[in-house]
């Protein structure tokens, strides 16, 4: 069982939507994020809402979405599901997330029955094992120590998350430099997730929003701490390739093919530790550097 006081438990509570009508759901609990609702929260919640209208034989394989407006941290969210199609093999849903009568997020989700077929996948990158690497929190604490900054003055910078992250490529966010257009990070949950595939998919979608835009930032030598930088996710897509089991370490490898016109584009591949490609994702985000 998950510890009720753990960060993971708090994150899983986000998936407990209230049903208002047949295809209308709401979230009235505490939102997560900084200044605006974290995109991963809304993505996961729209997937949960869609699942509540789909039969048990179909599982999400494709998720496409757009971030339309910043979500207000202090207000509830309403989710409306449109039953686009119910097929024998494939089922499609469109979900809107709404605050104050306006859509803040829109997604289209395709579900499929499991079936056998021809198989192929790329190989997992050859990177150091997670046991040989320092955690993201350890690295950040070392950076603060080098800069002679007090940890108490940077609580968000070193806050504990529901996952442990061990980056392969290190970066000083206070002194960003242009880096190669890729990043690799080992990830594991702080405690075991429920085996329910709906919860596993929603959680992977939730954390997939962590790092995609950062990879695009790296290529142009900025970070989320850069003065006058405006960062925001514009769209996000994800494909689930296999039945998930997120216990233990998995590798999130991201590459950013291009950054231009104030937008950065990134592609993510998520591998199990034994090398199975379990999911893929893409994201385009705003990277706008304002004049002083």
Backbone bond lengths (Angstrom), bond angles and torsions (degrees), N, CA, C in turn:
res aa  C-N    CA-C-N  psi(-1)  N-CA   C-N-CA  omega(-1)  CA-C   N-CA-C  phi
1 X - - - 1.471 - - 1.532 110.65 -
2 X 1.343 115.45 146.95 1.457 120.64 179.60 1.519 110.50 -80.76
3 X 1.296 116.92 134.22 1.459 122.08 177.45 1.519 109.53 -61.62
4 X 1.344 116.68 126.69 1.460 120.99 -176.62 1.526 112.30 -61.88
5 X 1.311 117.28 -23.08 1.458 120.60 -177.60 1.535 112.04 -91.72
6 X 1.318 117.62 -3.85 1.455 120.16 -176.00 1.526 111.48 -76.42
7 X 1.324 115.64 157.58 1.459 120.70 176.03 1.520 110.43 -64.19
8 X 1.323 117.34 -34.68 1.459 120.36 179.07 1.521 110.95 -62.65
9 X 1.319 116.09 -43.14 1.461 120.17 178.53 1.523 111.42 -60.59
10 X 1.338 115.95 -41.50 1.469 119.92 178.56 1.523 110.99 -63.56
11 X 1.328 116.77 -38.42 1.467 120.52 179.60 1.524 110.97 -67.67
12 X 1.336 116.90 -40.59 1.458 120.14 -179.05 1.529 111.74 -67.30
13 X 1.322 116.98 -25.55 1.459 119.49 176.70 1.531 112.05 -63.82
14 X 1.334 116.56 -23.15 1.469 120.58 178.23 1.522 111.96 -62.65
15 X 1.323 116.92 -20.43 1.462 120.42 -175.78 1.530 112.48 -87.13
16 X 1.330 117.31 -0.87 1.472 121.52 -177.68 1.526 110.59 -89.93
17 X 1.322 115.96 76.89 1.459 120.56 -179.50 1.520 110.97 -80.58
18 X 1.332 115.64 149.33 1.462 122.15 176.61 1.523 109.27 -95.04
19 X 1.329 116.76 133.09 1.465 120.48 178.45 1.527 109.84 -86.36
20 X 1.346 115.91 123.16 1.460 122.15 -178.72 1.524 110.66 -96.46
21 X 1.314 116.76 -41.17 1.461 123.87 178.09 1.520 106.69 -145.95
22 X 1.350 117.61 -174.44 1.459 119.22 -175.75 1.525 112.54 -53.25
23 X 1.338 117.38 -45.57 1.460 121.87 -175.68 1.534 112.48 -123.11
24 X 1.325 116.36 26.21 1.463 121.57 179.72 1.525 109.01 -127.36
25 X 1.334 116.15 129.93 1.457 121.87 -176.83 1.529 109.19 -133.97
26 X 1.319 116.93 162.46 1.468 118.75 -178.86 1.522 111.10 -143.43
27 X 1.327 114.00 155.87 1.455 122.74 172.40 1.513 107.26 -124.67
28 X 1.334 116.18 117.11 1.464 121.29 -178.81 1.520 111.76 -115.43
29 X 1.322 116.63 3.18 1.454 120.72 179.65 1.518 111.98 -79.75
30 X 1.323 115.88 -167.68 1.460 121.74 -178.18 1.525 110.33 -76.13
31 X 1.328 115.83 128.71 1.459 121.30 175.84 1.527 109.85 -82.35
32 X 1.336 116.52 158.50 1.456 120.81 177.01 1.525 109.21 -115.74
33 X 1.313 115.31 151.05 1.453 120.21 179.72 1.517 111.08 144.82
34 X 1.321 115.11 -176.95 1.462 121.95 177.98 1.521 107.77 -131.49
35 X 1.325 116.02 113.05 1.466 124.68 -177.06 1.531 112.67 72.70
36 X 1.347 117.09 -36.56 1.463 121.03 174.58 1.526 108.22 -140.38
37 X 1.327 116.50 162.53 1.457 120.54 -177.59 1.530 110.08 -62.66
38 X 1.313 115.88 134.08 1.452 122.28 177.98 1.526 109.68 -61.05
39 X 1.327 116.49 129.76 1.457 120.85 -176.49 1.510 113.57 -58.50
40 X 1.337 117.30 -36.75 1.455 120.48 179.73 1.520 112.48 -60.07
41 X 1.339 117.03 -33.15 1.465 120.24 178.23 1.511 110.95 -62.24
42 X 1.327 117.24 -51.22 1.461 120.97 -176.00 1.530 110.52 -66.64
43 X 1.329 117.30 -38.10 1.461 119.44 178.16 1.525 111.08 -60.89
44 X 1.334 116.15 -48.95 1.458 120.36 -179.34 1.525 110.96 -61.94
45 X 1.314 117.09 -40.59 1.463 120.36 -178.15 1.523 112.41 -68.55
46 X 1.342 117.97 -34.83 1.470 118.91 176.60 1.526 110.31 -68.09
47 X 1.329 116.98 -35.64 1.461 119.58 176.70 1.528 110.61 -64.17
48 X 1.332 116.58 -43.60 1.463 120.75 177.71 1.523 110.62 -60.27
49 X 1.334 117.10 -44.38 1.469 121.11 179.70 1.521 110.73 -60.60
50 X 1.329 117.30 -44.04 1.466 121.14 179.73 1.522 110.92 -62.83
51 X 1.331 116.71 -42.57 1.467 120.80 -179.44 1.523 111.97 -59.70
52 X 1.319 117.89 -30.12 1.459 121.16 -178.96 1.523 112.42 -69.43
53 X 1.342 117.22 -8.03 1.467 121.01 179.57 1.529 112.06 -115.90
54 X 1.337 117.58 9.96 1.463 122.44 -175.59 1.530 109.59 -119.16
55 X 1.352 116.76 144.10 1.465 118.71 -179.55 1.530 111.05 -70.75
56 X 1.323 115.77 163.91 1.458 121.99 -171.23 1.521 114.61 -70.09
57 X 1.330 118.99 -11.88 1.462 120.75 -177.55 1.528 112.73 -86.44
58 X 1.311 117.25 -11.03 1.458 121.14 -178.37 1.529 110.77 -106.74
59 X 1.350 115.56 137.49 1.456 121.42 177.83 1.527 109.78 -125.28
60 X 1.321 117.00 145.39 1.463 121.28 -178.42 1.522 109.99 -61.30
61 X 1.330 115.93 133.48 1.457 120.23 174.10 1.521 111.18 -122.05
62 X 1.344 117.64 -18.52 1.463 120.34 -175.78 1.525 109.83 -145.83
63 X 1.334 115.51 130.27 1.465 122.27 -177.53 1.527 108.31 -132.66
64 X 1.338 117.21 122.05 1.461 122.05 179.61 1.528 108.59 -127.35
65 X 1.327 117.07 136.48 1.466 117.96 -173.66 1.521 112.85 -152.95
66 X 1.343 114.46 161.18 1.462 123.09 174.87 1.521 109.77 -130.94
67 X 1.335 115.41 135.96 1.457 121.83 172.04 1.534 107.01 -88.82
68 X 1.322 116.87 117.81 1.454 121.20 -171.97 1.532 114.00 -100.04
69 X 1.321 116.43 -39.54 1.466 122.20 179.47 1.519 109.26 -145.00
70 X 1.332 118.37 152.93 1.468 119.76 175.42 1.525 110.36 -62.67
71 X 1.322 117.64 135.20 1.456 120.83 177.91 1.513 111.21 -81.98
72 X 1.332 116.71 136.15 1.461 123.04 179.96 1.525 109.70 -80.88
73 X 1.320 116.85 120.40 1.457 121.85 -177.15 1.523 113.54 -62.37
74 X 1.329 117.66 -25.10 1.462 121.52 -173.23 1.522 113.52 -95.18
75 X 1.334 118.18 2.02 1.468 120.01 -174.77 1.527 111.82 -120.66
76 X 1.357 116.53 150.85 1.469 120.12 177.63 1.527 111.06 -70.53
77 X 1.324 115.87 166.43 1.462 122.03 179.85 1.522 108.81 -123.40
78 X 1.322 116.26 136.85 1.461 122.15 174.28 1.518 108.84 -108.77
79 X 1.332 116.45 136.42 1.459 121.67 179.85 1.521 109.54 -116.93
80 X 1.330 116.88 123.66 1.454 121.69 177.80 1.528 109.04 -112.34
81 X 1.329 115.44 130.88 1.460 121.45 -176.79 1.522 109.93 -109.12
82 X 1.322 116.48 130.16 1.465 122.70 175.99 1.524 108.09 -106.84
83 X 1.323 116.73 119.52 1.470 121.43 -178.42 1.529 109.23 -81.76
84 X 1.317 116.61 84.27 1.459 121.93 -175.36 1.523 112.41 -63.19
85 X 1.340 116.46 -46.64 1.467 119.50 -177.59 1.515 110.33 -158.11
86 X 1.339 115.29 138.79 1.461 122.45 170.51 1.522 107.56 -118.46
87 X 1.339 117.03 107.74 1.451 121.77 -179.04 1.511 111.63 -113.37
88 X 1.335 116.25 173.74 1.457 120.03 179.24 1.528 111.34 -69.93
89 X 1.338 116.76 -40.03 1.460 120.98 -179.46 1.517 112.66 -103.41
90 X 1.345 116.72 -39.51 1.464 121.80 -176.00 1.529 110.90 -122.66
91 X 1.329 114.13 142.45 1.467 122.13 176.73 1.520 107.74 -131.65
92 X 1.345 116.89 140.50 1.465 121.27 -176.43 1.518 111.16 -126.19
93 X 1.342 115.09 138.47 1.450 122.02 177.05 1.535 110.04 -133.22
94 X 1.337 115.74 145.38 1.457 121.92 169.64 1.521 107.44 -115.03
95 X 1.331 116.61 133.03 1.466 120.78 -177.57 1.522 109.44 -127.46
96 X 1.334 116.08 133.97 1.463 121.81 174.13 1.526 109.20 -112.34
97 X 1.327 116.13 139.27 1.464 122.10 171.78 1.523 106.80 -104.57
98 X 1.330 116.99 126.63 1.467 121.61 -170.31 1.519 111.53 -126.26
99 X 1.340 116.13 136.48 1.463 123.22 169.59 1.524 108.27 -131.28
100 X 1.327 116.27 134.47 1.477 121.37 179.37 1.528 112.28 52.51
101 X 1.331 116.94 37.59 1.452 121.03 175.59 1.519 114.88 78.48
102 X 1.331 118.03 2.15 1.460 121.06 -179.20 1.522 110.52 -120.04
103 X 1.328 116.56 140.10 1.459 121.27 179.15 1.520 109.86 -71.68
104 X 1.334 116.68 126.97 1.460 120.91 174.81 1.529 110.77 -100.99
105 X 1.348 115.95 -14.77 1.460 120.37 -174.12 1.521 108.64 -159.76
106 X 1.327 116.49 143.46 1.460 121.49 179.46 1.528 109.13 -137.65
107 X 1.325 117.46 137.05 1.459 120.08 -179.72 1.523 111.30 -139.91
108 X 1.321 115.20 152.13 1.456 123.25 173.56 1.519 107.00 -123.91
109 X 1.334 117.26 126.43 1.458 122.21 -172.08 1.523 109.75 -127.53
110 X 1.324 115.70 131.60 1.465 121.15 178.15 1.520 109.57 -110.94
111 X 1.340 115.72 136.21 1.461 122.69 179.95 1.534 108.84 -118.30
112 X 1.335 116.01 149.05 1.455 120.74 -178.11 1.513 110.91 -141.95
113 X 1.340 116.32 147.33 1.452 120.33 170.63 1.526 108.37 -71.45
114 X 1.314 117.67 148.10 1.458 120.89 177.18 1.523 109.47 -71.09
115 X 1.334 116.25 134.87 1.457 120.45 178.06 1.522 110.16 -150.58
116 X 1.324 116.56 158.11 1.454 121.93 -179.86 1.523 109.57 -82.67
117 X 1.354 115.68 153.93 1.452 119.96 178.95 1.519 110.97 -171.47
118 X 1.331 116.61 -177.80 1.452 121.81 177.24 1.529 109.61 -66.30
119 X 1.328 118.08 150.01 1.458 120.67 -174.62 1.523 112.68 -132.70
120 X 1.327 114.66 146.53 1.466 124.24 176.30 1.514 107.24 -162.89
121 X 1.328 117.88 147.49 1.458 121.05 171.49 1.523 109.72 -157.56
122 X 1.345 115.65 157.75 1.460 121.15 175.82 1.524 109.05 -74.75
123 X 1.332 116.61 163.39 1.460 120.96 178.49 1.525 110.66 -85.32
124 X 1.309 115.54 149.40 1.461 121.13 176.27 1.528 108.99 -69.36
125 X 1.340 118.51 140.78 1.472 120.57 177.92 1.524 111.63 -58.50
126 X 1.315 115.94 148.84 1.460 122.02 177.65 1.527 108.07 -86.46
127 X 1.321 116.33 99.30 1.467 121.81 -177.40 1.518 109.29 -127.26
128 X 1.345 117.36 162.96 1.476 120.37 177.80 1.525 111.81 -59.41
129 X 1.317 116.94 150.16 1.456 122.13 178.42 1.537 109.86 -68.88
130 X 1.335 118.16 150.35 1.473 120.29 -176.62 1.519 114.24 -60.15
131 X 1.333 117.21 -31.46 1.471 120.57 -178.74 1.527 112.40 -64.67
132 X 1.333 116.83 -19.00 1.468 120.72 -178.67 1.527 111.97 -91.67
133 X 1.321 117.67 -1.97 1.464 121.83 -173.22 1.523 111.68 -113.08
134 X 1.325 115.40 155.63 1.461 121.22 174.36 1.527 109.75 -85.83
135 X 1.329 116.00 152.83 1.458 120.00 178.22 1.526 110.18 -74.52
136 X 1.315 115.64 160.77 1.461 121.21 178.08 1.524 111.09 -58.87
137 X 1.338 116.98 -39.08 1.462 120.81 179.59 1.531 110.93 -65.48
138 X 1.320 117.43 -42.64 1.469 120.77 177.89 1.523 111.08 -60.87
139 X 1.327 115.94 -43.30 1.467 120.37 179.78 1.526 110.28 -63.46
140 X 1.307 117.04 -42.85 1.465 120.33 -178.95 1.523 111.60 -66.42
141 X 1.323 116.96 -38.54 1.463 120.03 177.69 1.529 110.46 -64.76
142 X 1.336 117.10 -37.45 1.465 120.84 177.13 1.519 111.42 -64.85
143 X 1.331 116.35 -38.43 1.466 120.70 178.21 1.526 110.23 -62.84
144 X 1.336 116.41 -45.59 1.467 120.35 179.20 1.522 111.04 -61.86
145 X 1.329 116.12 -38.95 1.463 120.26 179.54 1.523 110.73 -65.41
146 X 1.336 117.00 -42.05 1.467 121.16 179.03 1.522 111.17 -63.43
147 X 1.343 115.72 -35.72 1.459 120.82 -179.24 1.525 112.01 -86.50
148 X 1.347 116.61 0.12 1.466 123.15 -178.98 1.524 111.46 56.94
149 X 1.341 114.56 43.96 1.458 121.50 177.74 1.519 109.48 -106.77
150 X 1.315 116.68 143.38 1.463 122.29 -178.47 1.529 109.61 -80.52
151 X 1.338 116.12 130.62 1.460 120.37 179.42 1.530 111.86 -58.95
152 X 1.345 116.94 -30.62 1.463 120.53 -178.81 1.529 111.89 -65.16
153 X 1.343 117.05 -22.81 1.459 120.78 -179.50 1.528 112.49 -86.59
154 X 1.350 116.70 -6.37 1.471 120.86 -177.72 1.533 110.23 -132.01
155 X 1.343 118.62 56.69 1.471 119.99 -175.47 1.530 113.57 -62.66
156 X 1.343 118.25 -37.04 1.461 120.68 -179.28 1.527 111.78 -69.94
157 X 1.335 115.55 -28.60 1.463 120.84 -176.70 1.522 111.81 -69.57
158 X 1.337 116.69 -31.19 1.465 120.10 -176.20 1.533 111.78 -121.23
159 X 1.308 117.57 21.64 1.467 120.13 -178.93 1.532 111.12 -67.89
160 X 1.312 115.03 145.09 1.457 121.02 178.05 1.526 109.34 -74.42
161 X 1.323 116.03 140.58 1.457 121.52 178.99 1.527 110.13 -113.03
162 X 1.330 114.22 177.57 1.457 120.26 177.47 1.526 111.91 -77.18
163 X 1.333 115.58 -7.24 1.457 121.20 177.84 1.519 109.69 -129.79
164 X 1.338 115.27 153.67 1.462 120.73 170.28 1.514 107.61 -100.59
165 X 1.329 116.41 132.85 1.452 121.51 -178.65 1.527 109.32 -119.10
166 X 1.321 117.01 132.25 1.465 121.95 177.21 1.535 108.78 -124.39
167 X 1.335 116.50 96.01 1.467 119.94 -177.38 1.524 112.46 -71.72
168 X 1.320 115.64 142.69 1.466 121.15 175.74 1.521 109.62 -79.17
169 X 1.339 116.62 -43.56 1.465 122.01 -179.88 1.529 108.94 -99.52
170 X 1.321 117.18 123.27 1.463 121.15 -178.29 1.524 111.02 -86.00
171 X 1.335 115.67 151.84 1.461 121.40 179.13 1.519 109.72 -146.99
172 X 1.328 116.91 138.35 1.460 122.34 173.36 1.527 107.48 -95.02
173 X 1.326 116.83 105.41 1.457 121.13 -175.11 1.527 112.78 -65.62
174 X 1.343 116.87 -22.46 1.457 120.46 178.85 1.531 111.58 -80.76
175 X 1.329 116.03 -22.70 1.468 120.59 179.18 1.533 108.98 -131.86
176 X 1.335 117.13 65.76 1.469 119.97 -175.70 1.521 112.51 -65.98
177 X 1.305 115.66 143.00 1.450 123.23 175.97 1.523 108.59 -129.22
178 X 1.333 115.83 157.56 1.461 118.99 175.29 1.526 109.23 -61.27
179 X 1.322 115.32 132.10 1.456 121.24 -178.35 1.526 109.31 -126.03
180 X 1.331 117.68 163.24 1.463 120.11 176.16 1.532 110.44 -56.30
181 X 1.336 118.11 153.90 1.468 121.52 -172.52 1.531 113.77 -78.37
182 X 1.324 117.20 46.56 1.464 119.84 177.63 1.522 109.39 -156.58
183 X 1.319 116.27 159.75 1.463 122.36 173.40 1.525 108.01 -152.87
184 X 1.332 115.49 146.92 1.460 122.04 179.79 1.523 109.08 -127.54
185 X 1.310 116.17 134.13 1.457 120.38 -178.45 1.521 110.08 -139.67
186 X 1.334 116.09 127.22 1.462 120.85 170.93 1.527 108.36 -81.38
187 X 1.325 116.75 139.29 1.462 121.92 -176.91 1.528 109.94 -136.14
188 X 1.331 115.56 142.89 1.456 119.96 168.64 1.526 108.22 -148.65
189 X 1.314 116.56 151.77 1.457 120.83 178.49 1.522 109.31 -74.74
190 X 1.336 116.09 151.10 1.464 119.60 -178.46 1.526 111.36 -67.69
191 X 1.342 117.43 -25.94 1.457 122.67 175.19 1.522 107.68 -144.15
192 X 1.315 117.22 170.44 1.458 120.78 -176.98 1.519 111.73 -68.67
193 X 1.337 115.00 140.65 1.454 121.76 175.23 1.524 110.25 -84.90
194 X 1.331 118.05 156.17 1.465 119.86 169.62 1.527 109.85 -58.75
195 X 1.319 118.24 150.67 1.463 122.53 -178.04 1.532 112.29 -74.13
196 X 1.316 117.66 -16.83 1.470 123.02 -179.19 1.528 110.24 -50.15
197 X 1.347 117.51 122.39 1.455 121.56 -177.18 1.528 112.80 -64.38
198 X 1.311 117.24 -30.29 1.464 120.01 177.98 1.526 109.73 -64.66
199 X 1.331 116.72 -45.50 1.463 121.43 178.68 1.529 110.15 -65.25
200 X 1.330 116.79 -42.70 1.464 120.63 -179.74 1.533 110.46 -61.74
201 X 1.326 118.04 -45.18 1.465 120.86 178.98 1.526 111.22 -64.76
202 X 1.323 116.80 -44.49 1.464 120.16 -179.15 1.524 110.80 -62.56
203 X 1.334 116.87 -39.50 1.460 119.74 -179.62 1.525 111.02 -68.86
204 X 1.336 118.12 -41.21 1.461 120.34 178.46 1.523 110.37 -64.14
205 X 1.322 117.42 -39.04 1.460 121.06 175.95 1.527 110.15 -63.33
206 X 1.326 116.47 -40.68 1.467 123.08 179.43 1.529 111.67 -58.29
207 X 1.335 116.96 -47.77 1.469 119.26 -176.25 1.529 112.70 -84.62
208 X 1.336 117.90 -13.27 1.464 119.96 -179.94 1.520 112.06 -65.73
209 X 1.336 117.03 -17.44 1.466 120.92 178.42 1.522 112.01 -80.07
210 X 1.334 117.24 -3.07 1.461 121.67 -179.99 1.527 109.99 -93.80
211 X 1.320 117.54 102.95 1.450 119.34 172.80 1.504 117.19 116.46
212 X 1.335 118.34 -22.86 1.462 120.13 -177.89 1.525 111.72 -61.65
213 X 1.327 116.79 -51.01 1.457 119.96 179.23 1.526 110.98 -68.30
214 X 1.330 116.76 -30.76 1.460 121.04 178.19 1.518 112.19 -61.38
215 X 1.336 116.78 -36.13 1.466 119.99 178.42 1.520 111.03 -64.44
216 X 1.335 116.29 -39.11 1.466 119.96 177.35 1.526 110.51 -68.14
217 X 1.324 117.39 -37.23 1.467 121.23 176.03 1.528 110.88 -59.74
218 X 1.338 115.98 -41.80 1.467 120.84 -176.82 1.525 112.04 -58.04
219 X 1.322 116.43 -37.80 1.463 120.03 -174.63 1.519 112.85 -67.53
220 X 1.337 117.46 -22.56 1.470 120.89 -178.16 1.526 112.02 -112.47
221 X 1.341 116.79 9.27 1.455 120.75 171.99 1.514 116.25 74.89
222 X 1.343 116.72 35.82 1.464 120.46 174.65 1.524 108.14 -129.52
223 X 1.336 116.22 165.89 1.456 121.14 174.77 1.524 108.22 -140.63
224 X 1.339 115.79 174.32 1.464 119.47 -179.02 1.524 112.33 -63.40
225 X 1.347 118.50 -13.26 1.461 121.90 177.41 1.530 112.64 -94.10
226 X 1.334 117.79 -2.59 1.464 121.29 -179.20 1.529 110.75 -65.11
227 X 1.329 115.71 129.87 1.458 120.89 -179.79 1.528 110.56 -62.95
228 X 1.329 116.13 138.66 1.464 123.78 176.99 1.530 113.73 68.92
229 X 1.341 117.65 13.73 1.461 120.29 176.97 1.521 109.69 -89.45
230 X 1.323 116.35 132.28 1.461 122.55 174.45 1.523 108.00 -110.99
231 X 1.323 116.21 115.21 1.460 123.20 178.36 1.519 109.98 -115.66
232 X 1.313 117.91 136.54 1.464 121.29 174.99 1.523 108.87 -160.82
233 X 1.318 116.16 137.82 1.460 120.34 175.52 1.528 108.99 -71.58
234 X 1.318 116.79 136.38 1.462 122.02 178.95 1.530 111.84 -102.45
235 X 1.318 116.21 -44.07 1.459 120.23 176.63 1.522 109.30 -148.55
236 X 1.325 115.99 168.00 1.469 120.84 -177.95 1.520 107.63 -156.70
237 X 1.316 115.80 134.60 1.465 120.82 175.06 1.523 108.93 -131.92
238 X 1.333 115.31 148.32 1.461 119.45 179.26 1.517 109.88 -146.27
239 X 1.332 115.33 142.17 1.451 122.46 177.06 1.518 108.82 -123.05
240 X 1.335 116.61 128.58 1.456 122.44 177.57 1.527 108.18 -97.92
241 X 1.333 116.93 120.41 1.462 121.33 -173.82 1.526 113.98 -97.71
242 X 1.326 117.01 -27.15 1.458 120.92 -174.29 1.532 110.76 -141.02
243 X 1.306 114.99 165.43 1.457 120.41 169.57 1.518 107.93 -63.29
244 X 1.321 117.45 135.81 1.461 121.65 -171.78 1.520 112.77 -94.34
245 X 1.326 114.17 145.69 1.456 122.79 168.07 1.524 105.96 -144.84
246 X 1.324 117.08 95.33 1.457 122.40 -172.40 1.521 113.76 -89.28
247 X 1.325 117.48 16.45 1.463 119.73 173.31 1.526 108.95 -72.34
248 X 1.303 117.76 135.34 1.463 121.46 179.89 1.520 112.00 84.91
249 X 1.337 115.37 -172.38 1.456 121.36 -175.13 1.528 112.22 -77.44
250 X 1.334 116.58 143.01 1.462 122.16 167.78 1.521 107.97 -138.58
251 X 1.326 116.60 154.97 1.460 122.49 -172.49 1.521 110.67 -105.27
252 X 1.341 115.35 126.89 1.465 122.22 176.17 1.520 106.74 -107.48
253 X 1.330 116.35 107.41 1.462 120.87 -179.87 1.529 109.07 -109.75
254 X 1.334 116.03 130.16 1.465 122.10 -173.60 1.517 109.69 -128.16
255 X 1.328 116.61 138.17 1.455 121.51 171.58 1.527 109.08 -129.54
256 X 1.326 115.53 148.16 1.463 121.23 -179.89 1.526 108.83 -119.32
257 X 1.338 118.17 100.63 1.466 121.55 -176.31 1.522 114.40 -66.86
258 X 1.365 116.85 -30.35 1.458 118.16 -175.12 1.529 110.87 -157.86
259 X 1.340 114.71 145.56 1.466 122.79 170.48 1.514 107.16 -135.95
260 X 1.339 116.81 118.32 1.462 121.00 177.05 1.531 109.65 -166.51
261 X 1.343 115.33 165.85 1.463 122.01 179.87 1.531 111.50 55.11
262 X 1.340 115.77 36.97 1.471 123.40 179.37 1.528 112.82 64.65
263 X 1.342 116.58 22.38 1.459 120.38 177.60 1.525 109.70 -132.75
264 X 1.331 115.53 141.84 1.449 121.09 175.40 1.517 109.49 -117.51
265 X 1.319 117.08 138.84 1.462 122.40 -177.36 1.518 109.38 -117.09
266 X 1.338 116.60 132.11 1.464 121.29 -178.21 1.525 111.19 -134.28
267 X 1.335 114.60 150.00 1.464 122.51 178.20 1.522 108.18 -124.40
268 X 1.316 117.62 130.45 1.457 121.46 -178.98 1.521 112.24 -118.16
269 X 1.323 116.34 141.96 1.465 122.74 173.55 1.524 107.83 -125.65
270 X 1.319 116.97 133.26 1.458 121.57 -176.73 1.523 108.53 -117.52
271 X 1.335 115.29 121.29 1.461 122.26 -175.67 1.521 110.79 -114.99
272 X 1.324 116.19 142.96 1.462 119.94 167.27 1.520 107.94 -70.08
273 X 1.317 117.10 164.66 1.468 118.99 -177.00 1.529 111.80 -62.95
274 X 1.335 117.57 -29.64 1.460 119.36 -179.61 1.528 112.94 -86.13
275 X 1.362 116.94 8.98 1.457 120.25 170.37 1.505 117.21 99.88
276 X 1.341 119.05 1.36 1.463 120.57 177.69 1.525 110.21 -76.21
277 X 1.328 116.66 131.26 1.456 120.82 173.92 1.523 107.44 -78.43
278 X 1.328 117.20 111.03 1.459 120.38 -173.66 1.519 112.99 -97.96
279 X 1.346 117.55 -24.48 1.469 120.30 -179.92 1.526 109.52 -161.84
280 X 1.321 115.51 157.02 1.465 122.73 175.11 1.518 108.40 -132.83
281 X 1.334 116.68 153.82 1.455 119.48 178.98 1.525 110.55 -151.39
282 X 1.311 115.78 160.41 1.458 122.53 175.03 1.521 108.31 -137.77
283 X 1.312 115.87 155.24 1.460 120.32 176.13 1.520 109.99 -154.69
284 X 1.334 115.76 140.82 1.456 120.67 169.10 1.522 106.73 -115.17
285 X 1.325 116.04 135.65 1.455 119.88 -177.43 1.506 112.49 -134.71
286 X 1.308 115.06 157.14 1.460 122.11 178.34 1.526 109.62 -77.47
287 X 1.333 116.72 127.67 1.457 122.51 174.06 1.528 106.17 -128.23
288 X 1.307 115.02 87.38 1.470 120.50 -173.99 1.520 108.88 -114.58
289 X 1.324 116.33 120.99 1.459 121.79 179.57 1.525 108.94 -104.32
290 X 1.332 116.14 109.16 1.450 121.54 -176.74 1.534 110.47 -80.14
291 X 1.335 115.67 151.23 1.466 120.20 174.00 1.523 108.84 -69.14
292 X 1.337 116.71 152.45 1.475 121.12 178.40 1.536 110.93 -62.01
